[in-house]
């Protein structure tokens, strides 16, 4: 396939004209409610609304408006305390707030105590990027990477393996001029301004992309991939969008998430097949998505809960175009569901819904693509979505 017309991805957040009370329903306040919204599982306070009650429709995250947020990233997994579900928000002033589970110090507040509402990570400012993994967090400040949380697989890249967990941000060794980071399940990825990709942490399933057969405690350059413009990190696979608008991938491939027509793990980068003219990439827990230059969307990887949205429940080892999906601004997904923010300000979801992770007020999965509209209709001002890494909680901002 070949596409020549590039799509324009809207980036500006719709400004809120008045402060609406957090208790207003998303539907009643569409277009005026300024709050970040969250729904689904909440047993560890990962929805940030001061409670640990599950939410079937989007509820306001305490005290955080969309206009204040540059990036929000969900981490951890499911409902159990051991799954460590949490979230971090990078504000436009360069500070970071965190909330949810904290057993591995992933909130960065010097404790291992959970909190069900956002609180500022003390002493952290000037941050430009943030990413939450399964049990750790990465942040970029002045081109350097800071990390905190679990270091059990050396995913914090400190060069030391004697401290675990790190309860406050600590510098990652050796890297500078970093423009983006991605935290996965027990490993870390950094994209430098020169287009090179660096990884460290757990090596299992080839997720480091370096061919390593041991955990790495300091960053190492991924070979055979250069001129990278964007990265997307799943639980244990990585996508890299190159300057020629093609995708390299590596790591776990049991569900076909590398898109190279196989189910064999790749310890070094491979080409995603049958796909060019790619504009943006997204990695969910074990699936992958790409927005193409003509605005169409392709998906591949795990699909046992219909999380690809192609009308089947068969895993896809190569990309399949999702004909019913257009106008996508952002895509995110957890263990068994997918969310998309559309250019009309609405949020839709598809896949499993037993934990109300689709946020539509039910626990029933949609019967057919393109899925179900989360209780955030057109005009809500939403441009981004995220989820807990492998869990069943969703966020919109």
C-alpha positions as CSV (number, residue, x, y, z in Angstrom):
1,X,0.0,0.0,0.0
2,X,1.1,3.5,-0.7
3,X,-0.2,6.7,0.7
4,X,0.9,10.2,-0.1
5,X,-1.4,12.5,1.8
6,X,-0.2,13.1,5.3
7,X,-2.7,13.5,8.1
8,X,-2.6,16.4,10.5
9,X,-2.7,15.2,14.1
10,X,-4.4,17.7,16.3
11,X,-2.4,18.5,19.4
12,X,-4.0,21.4,21.1
13,X,-6.1,20.8,24.2
14,X,-9.4,22.5,24.2
15,X,-9.4,25.3,26.8
16,X,-11.9,25.0,29.5
17,X,-14.0,28.1,29.8
18,X,-15.2,27.5,33.4
19,X,-14.2,25.3,36.3
20,X,-16.8,22.6,36.7
21,X,-17.2,20.7,39.9
22,X,-15.5,17.3,39.9
23,X,-18.8,15.5,40.7
24,X,-20.4,16.5,37.4
25,X,-21.1,13.6,35.1
26,X,-19.0,13.5,32.0
27,X,-22.1,13.6,29.8
28,X,-23.8,16.5,31.5
29,X,-20.6,18.6,31.4
30,X,-19.3,17.7,28.0
31,X,-17.4,20.7,26.5
32,X,-17.2,22.6,29.8
33,X,-15.8,20.1,32.3
34,X,-12.0,20.7,32.5
35,X,-11.0,17.6,34.5
36,X,-8.8,14.7,33.6
37,X,-11.1,11.6,33.7
38,X,-10.6,8.0,34.8
39,X,-12.6,4.8,35.0
40,X,-12.5,1.0,35.5
41,X,-10.6,-0.8,38.3
42,X,-9.7,1.3,41.3
43,X,-8.8,-1.0,44.2
44,X,-5.4,0.7,44.7
45,X,-6.7,4.3,44.2
46,X,-5.2,4.4,40.7
47,X,-8.1,6.5,39.4
48,X,-7.0,9.4,41.6
49,X,-10.4,10.4,42.9
50,X,-9.8,9.9,46.6
51,X,-11.6,6.5,46.7
52,X,-10.9,2.9,46.0
53,X,-14.2,2.2,44.4
54,X,-14.5,1.0,40.8
55,X,-16.0,3.4,38.3
56,X,-18.2,2.4,35.4
57,X,-18.1,5.8,33.9
58,X,-15.4,8.5,33.8
59,X,-14.9,10.2,37.1
60,X,-12.8,13.3,37.7
61,X,-9.2,12.9,38.8
62,X,-8.8,15.1,41.9
63,X,-7.6,18.6,41.1
64,X,-6.0,18.0,37.7
65,X,-7.3,19.8,34.7
66,X,-6.6,18.8,31.1
67,X,-5.2,22.2,30.4
68,X,-2.5,21.6,33.1
69,X,-1.4,18.2,31.7
70,X,1.3,17.7,29.2
71,X,1.4,13.9,29.5
72,X,-0.3,11.2,31.6
73,X,1.0,7.7,31.8
74,X,-0.6,4.7,33.5
75,X,1.4,1.9,35.1
76,X,1.0,-1.4,36.8
77,X,-1.5,-4.1,36.2
78,X,-4.8,-5.4,37.6
79,X,-6.9,-5.1,40.7
80,X,-4.6,-7.0,43.1
81,X,-2.3,-5.1,45.3
82,X,0.7,-7.0,43.9
83,X,-0.2,-5.7,40.4
84,X,0.7,-2.2,41.5
85,X,-1.7,-0.1,39.4
86,X,-0.8,3.6,39.4
87,X,-0.5,6.7,37.3
88,X,1.8,9.7,36.9
89,X,1.0,13.0,35.3
90,X,3.5,15.5,33.8
91,X,2.2,19.0,34.1
92,X,3.0,21.8,31.7
93,X,5.0,23.5,34.4
94,X,7.5,20.6,34.4
95,X,6.4,19.1,37.7
96,X,5.0,15.5,38.2
97,X,2.1,14.2,40.2
98,X,1.6,10.5,41.0
99,X,-1.1,8.4,42.6
100,X,-2.2,4.7,43.1
101,X,-0.3,1.7,44.3
102,X,3.2,2.3,45.7
103,X,4.6,-1.0,46.9
104,X,7.7,-0.6,44.7
105,X,8.2,3.1,45.4
106,X,6.8,3.9,41.9
107,X,5.1,7.1,43.2
108,X,8.5,8.6,43.8
109,X,7.5,10.2,47.1
110,X,10.0,8.6,49.3
111,X,7.5,6.0,50.7
112,X,5.9,2.7,49.8
113,X,2.4,3.9,50.9
114,X,-0.4,4.0,48.4
115,X,-2.4,7.2,47.8
116,X,-5.7,7.6,46.1
117,X,-5.3,11.2,45.0
118,X,-2.6,13.0,43.0
119,X,0.4,14.5,45.0
120,X,3.4,16.2,43.6
121,X,6.7,14.3,43.4
122,X,8.8,16.4,45.7
123,X,12.0,18.0,44.3
124,X,11.2,17.1,40.7
125,X,10.9,20.0,38.2
126,X,11.9,20.8,34.6
127,X,10.6,17.5,33.3
128,X,9.8,17.2,29.6
129,X,8.7,13.5,29.3
130,X,7.4,10.8,31.6
131,X,6.5,7.1,31.2
132,X,5.1,4.6,33.7
133,X,6.0,0.9,33.4
134,X,4.8,-2.1,35.3
135,X,6.5,-1.1,38.5
136,X,8.8,1.8,37.7
137,X,8.8,5.3,36.1
138,X,11.1,7.1,33.7
139,X,11.3,10.9,33.3
140,X,13.4,13.2,31.1
141,X,14.9,16.4,32.5
142,X,17.3,18.5,30.5
143,X,18.0,15.5,28.1
144,X,18.9,13.2,31.0
145,X,16.8,10.3,32.3
146,X,15.6,10.0,35.9
147,X,14.1,6.7,37.2
148,X,12.4,5.4,40.3
149,X,10.4,2.4,41.6
150,X,11.4,-1.3,41.3
151,X,15.0,-2.1,40.3
152,X,14.6,-5.9,40.5
153,X,15.5,-6.3,36.9
154,X,17.9,-3.4,36.8
155,X,15.3,-1.4,34.9
156,X,16.3,1.9,36.6
157,X,19.7,1.9,34.9
158,X,21.5,3.4,37.9
159,X,24.6,1.1,37.5
160,X,23.9,-0.2,40.9
161,X,21.8,-3.1,41.9
162,X,22.0,-2.8,45.7
163,X,19.0,-0.5,46.2
164,X,15.6,-1.8,45.6
165,X,13.2,-0.1,45.4
166,X,14.3,3.5,44.6
167,X,11.6,5.6,46.3
168,X,12.8,8.9,44.8
169,X,14.1,9.8,41.4
170,X,17.6,8.7,40.6
171,X,19.7,9.4,37.5
172,X,20.1,6.8,34.8
173,X,23.8,6.3,33.9
174,X,25.5,7.4,30.7
175,X,22.6,8.9,28.6
176,X,22.2,12.5,27.5
177,X,20.3,14.3,24.7
178,X,17.3,12.1,25.3
179,X,14.0,13.3,23.8
180,X,11.6,10.5,24.8
181,X,11.4,7.4,27.1
182,X,9.2,4.4,27.3
183,X,8.9,2.1,30.4
184,X,7.7,-1.4,29.9
185,X,7.4,-4.5,32.1
186,X,10.7,-4.5,33.9
187,X,12.7,-2.8,31.2
188,X,13.3,0.7,29.9
189,X,13.7,2.4,26.5
190,X,15.2,5.8,25.6
191,X,15.2,7.7,22.2
192,X,18.0,10.1,21.8
193,X,17.9,13.2,19.6
194,X,20.3,11.6,17.2
195,X,17.7,8.9,16.3
196,X,19.4,6.1,18.2
197,X,17.5,3.9,20.7
198,X,18.9,2.6,24.0
199,X,17.6,0.0,26.4
200,X,18.2,-1.5,29.8
201,X,16.6,-3.8,32.4
202,X,15.1,-7.2,31.8
203,X,16.3,-9.1,28.7
204,X,13.6,-11.8,28.6
205,X,11.8,-12.3,25.3
206,X,14.4,-10.2,23.6
207,X,12.8,-7.0,24.8
208,X,16.1,-5.1,25.0
209,X,16.6,-5.5,21.2
210,X,20.4,-6.0,21.7
211,X,20.6,-9.7,21.6
212,X,21.4,-9.6,25.3
213,X,20.9,-12.8,27.4
214,X,21.3,-11.0,30.7
215,X,19.6,-8.1,32.4
216,X,21.3,-4.8,31.7
217,X,22.0,-2.3,34.5
218,X,23.1,0.5,32.2
219,X,21.8,1.6,28.8
220,X,23.0,-0.1,25.7
221,X,22.4,1.0,22.1
222,X,20.0,-1.1,20.0
223,X,21.8,-2.2,16.8
224,X,20.5,-2.1,13.3
225,X,18.0,0.7,13.9
226,X,18.7,4.3,13.3
227,X,17.0,7.6,12.3
228,X,14.2,6.8,14.7
229,X,11.6,9.5,15.2
230,X,9.3,7.9,17.7
231,X,9.1,4.9,20.1
232,X,6.1,3.0,21.6
233,X,6.6,0.5,24.4
234,X,4.3,-2.3,25.3
235,X,4.6,-4.7,28.2
236,X,7.5,-6.6,26.6
237,X,7.7,-5.4,23.0
238,X,9.0,-2.2,21.4
239,X,8.0,-0.3,18.2
240,X,10.3,2.2,16.6
241,X,9.1,4.6,13.8
242,X,11.9,5.5,11.5
243,X,12.4,8.6,9.3
244,X,11.3,6.7,6.2
245,X,7.9,6.0,7.8
246,X,8.4,2.3,8.4
247,X,8.4,0.4,11.7
248,X,11.1,-1.7,13.4
249,X,10.0,-3.9,16.3
250,X,11.6,-6.3,18.8
251,X,10.8,-8.3,21.9
252,X,8.0,-10.7,22.7
253,X,6.0,-11.9,19.7
254,X,3.9,-14.8,21.0
255,X,0.7,-13.0,20.0
256,X,2.1,-11.5,16.8
257,X,2.7,-8.1,18.3
258,X,5.8,-7.5,16.2
259,X,3.9,-7.8,13.0
260,X,6.5,-9.7,11.0
261,X,4.3,-12.7,10.1
262,X,5.6,-14.9,12.9
263,X,5.1,-15.7,16.6
264,X,8.9,-16.0,17.3
265,X,10.4,-13.5,19.8
266,X,12.9,-11.1,18.2
267,X,16.0,-10.2,20.3
268,X,17.0,-7.8,17.6
269,X,14.9,-5.4,15.5
270,X,12.8,-6.8,12.7
271,X,10.6,-5.1,10.1
272,X,6.9,-4.8,10.5
273,X,5.6,-6.2,7.3
274,X,3.2,-4.9,4.6
275,X,3.1,-1.4,6.2
276,X,4.6,1.9,5.0
277,X,3.7,5.5,5.0
278,X,3.2,5.3,8.8
279,X,2.5,8.6,10.6
280,X,2.2,7.5,14.3
281,X,2.7,4.3,16.3
282,X,1.1,3.0,19.5
283,X,1.9,-0.1,21.6
284,X,-0.7,-1.5,24.0
285,X,0.1,-4.3,26.5
286,X,0.5,-7.0,23.8
287,X,-0.9,-5.4,20.7
288,X,0.3,-2.7,18.2
289,X,-1.4,0.0,16.2
290,X,-0.3,2.5,13.5
291,X,-2.0,5.5,12.0
292,X,-1.1,5.8,8.3
293,X,-0.6,8.9,6.2
294,X,-4.2,8.7,4.8
295,X,-5.7,8.6,8.3
296,X,-6.5,4.9,8.3
297,X,-5.5,2.7,11.2
298,X,-3.9,-0.7,11.2
299,X,-3.6,-3.1,14.2
300,X,-1.8,-6.4,14.9
301,X,-0.9,-8.6,17.9
302,X,-3.0,-10.0,20.7
303,X,-6.8,-10.1,19.9
304,X,-8.2,-12.8,22.1
305,X,-10.6,-10.3,23.6
306,X,-11.3,-8.4,20.3
307,X,-8.9,-5.7,21.4
308,X,-7.7,-5.1,17.9
309,X,-11.2,-4.0,16.8
310,X,-11.1,-6.0,13.5
311,X,-14.3,-7.9,14.2
312,X,-12.5,-11.1,15.1
313,X,-10.9,-12.6,18.2
314,X,-7.9,-14.1,16.3
315,X,-4.4,-12.8,17.0
316,X,-2.9,-11.1,14.0
317,X,0.8,-11.6,13.1
318,X,0.7,-8.9,10.3
319,X,-1.1,-5.5,10.3
320,X,-4.8,-5.5,9.4
321,X,-6.5,-2.2,8.4
322,X,-9.4,-1.3,10.7
323,X,-11.9,0.1,8.2
324,X,-14.3,1.4,10.8
325,X,-11.7,3.5,12.6
326,X,-11.0,7.1,11.5
327,X,-10.0,10.4,13.0
328,X,-7.7,8.8,15.7
329,X,-5.8,11.2,17.9
330,X,-4.4,8.7,20.4
331,X,-4.6,5.0,21.2
332,X,-3.9,3.1,24.4
333,X,-4.7,-0.3,25.9
334,X,-4.3,-2.6,28.8
335,X,-4.4,-6.4,29.1
336,X,-7.6,-7.0,27.2
337,X,-9.1,-3.7,25.9
338,X,-8.2,-0.7,23.8
339,X,-9.2,3.0,23.9
340,X,-9.0,5.7,21.2
341,X,-9.4,9.5,21.4
342,X,-11.0,10.8,18.2
343,X,-10.6,14.2,16.5
344,X,-14.2,15.1,17.4
345,X,-13.3,15.0,21.2
346,X,-14.9,11.7,21.8
347,X,-13.4,8.5,23.4
348,X,-14.3,5.1,22.2
349,X,-13.2,1.6,23.4
350,X,-13.4,-2.0,22.4
351,X,-12.4,-5.4,23.7
352,X,-13.2,-6.8,27.2
353,X,-15.4,-4.8,29.6
354,X,-16.0,-7.1,32.6
355,X,-14.3,-4.5,34.9
356,X,-16.0,-1.6,33.2
357,X,-12.7,-0.7,31.6
358,X,-14.5,0.7,28.5
359,X,-16.1,3.3,30.7
360,X,-19.5,3.2,29.0
361,X,-21.5,2.5,32.2
362,X,-21.8,-1.2,31.6
363,X,-19.8,-4.4,32.0
364,X,-20.8,-5.7,28.6
365,X,-18.3,-6.0,25.7
366,X,-19.4,-4.4,22.4
367,X,-20.6,-6.8,19.8
368,X,-18.9,-5.3,16.8
369,X,-16.4,-2.7,15.8
370,X,-15.7,0.2,16.1
371,X,-16.6,-0.5,19.7
372,X,-18.5,1.5,22.2
373,X,-18.5,5.2,23.1
374,X,-17.0,5.8,26.5
375,X,-19.2,8.3,28.4
376,X,-17.1,11.1,26.8
377,X,-19.0,12.2,23.7
378,X,-18.0,14.5,20.8
379,X,-17.1,18.0,22.0
380,X,-15.7,16.8,25.4
381,X,-12.3,18.4,24.6
382,X,-10.4,15.1,25.1
383,X,-7.3,14.6,22.9
384,X,-5.4,11.8,24.7
385,X,-6.0,8.5,26.4
386,X,-3.9,6.1,28.5
387,X,-4.4,3.0,30.6
388,X,-2.6,1.1,33.3
389,X,0.1,-1.0,31.7
390,X,-1.4,-4.4,31.9
391,X,-4.5,-3.6,33.9
392,X,-8.1,-2.5,33.4
393,X,-8.2,1.2,34.2
394,X,-8.6,4.0,31.7
395,X,-7.8,7.7,31.6
396,X,-8.7,10.5,29.2
397,X,-7.3,14.1,29.1
